[in-house]
Amino acid sequence: MTDIPFDAIGFDLDGTLLDTFRDLGAAVNHALVLGGFSEVSVESSKDLIGGGAKIMLARAVEAQGGLPEEAFKRLYKAMLGYYEAHNAVHTVPYPQVRETLADLAGQGIRMVVVTNKFEGFARNVLTQLDLIGAFETVIGGDSMGKGEDGQFLAKPHPAPVIKAHEATGGGRFVFIGDSTYDARAAKGAGVPFVAAAYGYCDAPPLAMGAQAVIDSFAELIPALAGLRPAP
């Protein structure tokens, strides 16, 4: 058994635990067609994941001329409705996710999900994939409420990662993710960050300031064993 110098682990969801881009891309295209726009390549949705569904749709709409705010809100609501009903059609865990999570649980490691996906959606897809039981809690993009600017306190804001650290006992904590949103949130929370290079990275993994980089989920435990917790 590999000795892991952490008490708890926080995981991003999309691009880290789950390969979700096909279902997210289908939801974006559903909304685009409703709005009179052209569909985008589902593969291109990989480049839009990280900031959450609203940013994904906004970038796709802006690339085709944009929309007034109220019209965009209606389109965004339609996208969410479609995704809620079709969020586990093509979505699957990455290879070795189930086995590695079971190994970590067997070692008494506490685990939590921190995602910019709405908490209800995240819980729903994890439940459908029979993974929800691996995690003590799920912190979504809407879980922390809104800040003074009226925006949800989601990654890259450190609040969700800080909350995850607290929720898992406040001990030695590490965060795993695939985007600059994850890296910045971990840095702001003062915890080590491991970059999932196999995910939907919006920057070169080595440029994210990660303490370790993994090319597959199977590499996670050995990578953790080589890290030092934050003082």
RAZIBEL-V841264 format. One record per residue. N is the residue number from 1. RES is the residue in one small letter. PHI is phi in whole degrees, -180 to 180 (NA if undefined). PSI is psi in radians with two decimals (999 if undefined). Layout:
n:N res:RES phi:PHI psi:PSI
n:N res:RES phi:PHI psi:PSI
This chain:
n:1 res:m phi:NA psi:2.27
n:2 res:t phi:-77 psi:2.26
n:3 res:d phi:-78 psi:2.14
n:4 res:i phi:-109 psi:2.17
n:5 res:p phi:-84 psi:0.60
n:6 res:f phi:-133 psi:2.62
n:7 res:d phi:-93 psi:-0.45
n:8 res:a phi:-152 psi:2.70
n:9 res:i phi:-133 psi:2.36
n:10 res:g phi:-104 psi:2.40
n:11 res:f phi:-122 psi:2.30
n:12 res:d phi:-66 psi:2.85
n:13 res:l phi:-103 psi:-1.23
n:14 res:d phi:-69 psi:2.14
n:15 res:g phi:85 psi:-0.02
n:16 res:t phi:-123 psi:-1.04
n:17 res:l phi:-92 psi:-0.71
n:18 res:l phi:-123 psi:2.50
n:19 res:d phi:-92 psi:1.73
n:20 res:t phi:-112 psi:-0.06
n:21 res:f phi:-63 psi:-0.52
n:22 res:r phi:-66 psi:-0.77
n:23 res:d phi:-71 psi:-0.66
n:24 res:l phi:-66 psi:-0.72
n:25 res:g phi:-64 psi:-0.67
n:26 res:a phi:-64 psi:-0.66
n:27 res:a phi:-68 psi:-0.71
n:28 res:v phi:-61 psi:-0.82
n:29 res:n phi:-66 psi:-0.63
n:30 res:h phi:-58 psi:-0.81
n:31 res:a phi:-69 psi:-0.70
n:32 res:l phi:-61 psi:-0.77
n:33 res:v phi:-64 psi:-0.73
n:34 res:l phi:-60 psi:-0.60
n:35 res:g phi:-87 psi:0.05
n:36 res:g phi:83 psi:0.27
n:37 res:f phi:-98 psi:2.94
n:38 res:s phi:-83 psi:2.55
n:39 res:e phi:-65 psi:2.71
n:40 res:v phi:-110 psi:2.81
n:41 res:s phi:-61 psi:2.27
n:42 res:v phi:-59 psi:-0.61
n:43 res:e phi:-59 psi:-0.59
n:44 res:s phi:-68 psi:-0.31
n:45 res:s phi:-65 psi:-0.38
n:46 res:k phi:-59 psi:-0.59
n:47 res:d phi:-78 psi:-0.19
n:48 res:l phi:-105 psi:-0.23
n:49 res:i phi:-75 psi:2.55
n:50 res:g phi:139 psi:-0.93
n:51 res:g phi:-87 psi:-0.08
n:52 res:g phi:108 psi:2.96
n:53 res:a phi:-63 psi:-0.63
n:54 res:k phi:-65 psi:-0.74
n:55 res:i phi:-68 psi:-0.66
n:56 res:m phi:-56 psi:-0.88
n:57 res:l phi:-68 psi:-0.72
n:58 res:a phi:-60 psi:-0.75
n:59 res:r phi:-67 psi:-0.68
n:60 res:a phi:-66 psi:-0.69
n:61 res:v phi:-70 psi:-0.77
n:62 res:e phi:-61 psi:-0.59
n:63 res:a phi:-67 psi:-0.29
n:64 res:q phi:-116 psi:0.43
n:65 res:g phi:110 psi:-0.25
n:66 res:g phi:82 psi:3.07
n:67 res:l phi:-147 psi:2.66
n:68 res:p phi:-60 psi:2.72
n:69 res:e phi:-57 psi:-0.83
n:70 res:e phi:-65 psi:-0.68
n:71 res:a phi:-66 psi:-0.68
n:72 res:f phi:-65 psi:-0.71
n:73 res:k phi:-58 psi:-0.72
n:74 res:r phi:-66 psi:-0.69
n:75 res:l phi:-67 psi:-0.70
n:76 res:y phi:-63 psi:-0.72
n:77 res:k phi:-63 psi:-0.68
n:78 res:a phi:-66 psi:-0.66
n:79 res:m phi:-63 psi:-0.78
n:80 res:l phi:-63 psi:-0.70
n:81 res:g phi:-63 psi:-0.73
n:82 res:y phi:-66 psi:-0.76
n:83 res:y phi:-66 psi:-0.65
n:84 res:e phi:-59 psi:-0.61
n:85 res:a phi:-89 psi:-0.19
n:86 res:h phi:-139 psi:0.70
n:87 res:n phi:-93 psi:0.00
n:88 res:a phi:-136 psi:0.58
n:89 res:v phi:-75 psi:-0.87
n:90 res:h phi:-115 psi:-0.16
n:91 res:t phi:-69 psi:2.33
n:92 res:v phi:-141 psi:2.70
n:93 res:p phi:-68 psi:2.61
n:94 res:y phi:-67 psi:2.75
n:95 res:p phi:-54 psi:2.39
n:96 res:q phi:74 psi:0.09
n:97 res:v phi:-64 psi:-0.88
n:98 res:r phi:-60 psi:-0.81
n:99 res:e phi:-66 psi:-0.73
n:100 res:t phi:-69 psi:-0.72
n:101 res:l phi:-62 psi:-0.69
n:102 res:a phi:-65 psi:-0.69
n:103 res:d phi:-63 psi:-0.80
n:104 res:l phi:-63 psi:-0.74
n:105 res:a phi:-62 psi:-0.67
n:106 res:g phi:-64 psi:-0.41
n:107 res:q phi:-93 psi:0.09
n:108 res:g phi:80 psi:0.28
n:109 res:i phi:-77 psi:2.26
n:110 res:r phi:-85 psi:2.43
n:111 res:m phi:-133 psi:2.56
n:112 res:v phi:-146 psi:2.59
n:113 res:v phi:-101 psi:2.34
n:114 res:v phi:-127 psi:1.92
n:115 res:t phi:-133 psi:2.75
n:116 res:n phi:-88 psi:-0.08
n:117 res:k phi:-68 psi:2.52
n:118 res:f phi:-54 psi:2.48
n:119 res:e phi:-56 psi:-0.75
n:120 res:g phi:-61 psi:-0.71
n:121 res:f phi:-66 psi:-0.75
n:122 res:a phi:-62 psi:-0.80
n:123 res:r phi:-62 psi:-0.67
n:124 res:n phi:-64 psi:-0.85
n:125 res:v phi:-70 psi:-0.65
n:126 res:l phi:-66 psi:-0.62
n:127 res:t phi:-67 psi:-0.78
n:128 res:q phi:-61 psi:-0.57
n:129 res:l phi:-91 psi:0.11
n:130 res:d phi:58 psi:0.77
n:131 res:l phi:-120 psi:-0.18
n:132 res:i phi:-60 psi:-0.55
n:133 res:g phi:-69 psi:-0.22
n:134 res:a phi:-77 psi:-0.27
n:135 res:f phi:-117 psi:2.45
n:136 res:e phi:-68 psi:-0.63
n:137 res:t phi:-159 psi:2.97
n:138 res:v phi:-127 psi:2.17
n:139 res:i phi:-109 psi:2.01
n:140 res:g phi:-100 psi:3.14
n:141 res:g phi:-66 psi:-0.32
n:142 res:d phi:-108 psi:0.02
n:143 res:s phi:-71 psi:-0.51
n:144 res:m phi:-93 psi:0.05
n:145 res:g phi:76 psi:-2.90
n:146 res:k phi:-110 psi:2.63
n:147 res:g phi:-86 psi:-3.01
n:148 res:e phi:-64 psi:-0.42
n:149 res:d phi:-85 psi:0.01
n:150 res:g phi:84 psi:0.02
n:151 res:q phi:-97 psi:2.59
n:152 res:f phi:-62 psi:2.48
n:153 res:l phi:-81 psi:1.34
n:154 res:a phi:-114 psi:2.89
n:155 res:k phi:-53 psi:2.40
n:156 res:p phi:-85 psi:0.07
n:157 res:h phi:-60 psi:2.41
n:158 res:p phi:-75 psi:-0.21
n:159 res:a phi:-53 psi:-0.78
n:160 res:p phi:-64 psi:-0.64
n:161 res:v phi:-72 psi:-0.67
n:162 res:i phi:-61 psi:-0.75
n:163 res:k phi:-63 psi:-0.72
n:164 res:a phi:-63 psi:-0.70
n:165 res:h phi:-61 psi:-0.80
n:166 res:e phi:-65 psi:-0.73
n:167 res:a phi:-66 psi:-0.40
n:168 res:t phi:-104 psi:0.37
n:169 res:g phi:103 psi:-0.14
n:170 res:g phi:75 psi:0.23
n:171 res:g phi:-85 psi:-2.63
n:172 res:r phi:-73 psi:2.05
n:173 res:f phi:-127 psi:2.52
n:174 res:v phi:-137 psi:2.59
n:175 res:f phi:-119 psi:2.41
n:176 res:i phi:-117 psi:2.25
n:177 res:g phi:-161 psi:3.11
n:178 res:d phi:-124 psi:0.12
n:179 res:s phi:-135 psi:2.95
n:180 res:t phi:-67 psi:-0.46
n:181 res:y phi:-60 psi:-0.77
n:182 res:d phi:-68 psi:-0.78
n:183 res:a phi:-62 psi:-0.76
n:184 res:r phi:-68 psi:-0.66
n:185 res:a phi:-65 psi:-0.75
n:186 res:a phi:-64 psi:-0.76
n:187 res:k phi:-62 psi:-0.77
n:188 res:g phi:-64 psi:-0.51
n:189 res:a phi:-86 psi:-0.13
n:190 res:g phi:74 psi:0.56
n:191 res:v phi:-122 psi:2.69
n:192 res:p phi:-63 psi:2.66
n:193 res:f phi:-128 psi:2.32
n:194 res:v phi:-113 psi:2.19
n:195 res:a phi:-90 psi:2.25
n:196 res:a phi:-90 psi:1.66
n:197 res:a phi:-69 psi:-0.29
n:198 res:y phi:-81 psi:-0.14
n:199 res:g phi:-86 psi:-2.61
n:200 res:y phi:-100 psi:0.78
n:201 res:c phi:-51 psi:2.22
n:202 res:d phi:-94 psi:0.12
n:203 res:a phi:-159 psi:2.77
n:204 res:p phi:-57 psi:2.28
n:205 res:p phi:-52 psi:-0.68
n:206 res:l phi:-69 psi:-0.39
n:207 res:a phi:-84 psi:-0.11
n:208 res:m phi:-82 psi:-0.12
n:209 res:g phi:79 psi:0.43
n:210 res:a phi:-72 psi:2.59
n:211 res:q phi:-80 psi:-0.30
n:212 res:a phi:-157 psi:2.70
n:213 res:v phi:-128 psi:2.31
n:214 res:i phi:-118 psi:2.46
n:215 res:d phi:-96 psi:-0.12
n:216 res:s phi:-157 psi:2.77
n:217 res:f phi:-66 psi:-0.45
n:218 res:a phi:-64 psi:-0.35
n:219 res:e phi:-86 psi:-0.06
n:220 res:l phi:-62 psi:-0.92
n:221 res:i phi:-61 psi:-0.83
n:222 res:p phi:-59 psi:-0.65
n:223 res:a phi:-66 psi:-0.73
n:224 res:l phi:-64 psi:-0.64
n:225 res:a phi:-63 psi:-0.43
n:226 res:g phi:-94 psi:0.08
n:227 res:l phi:-100 psi:2.81
n:228 res:r phi:-112 psi:2.29
n:229 res:p phi:-62 psi:2.79
n:230 res:a phi:-65 psi:2.50
n:231 res:p phi:-64 psi:999
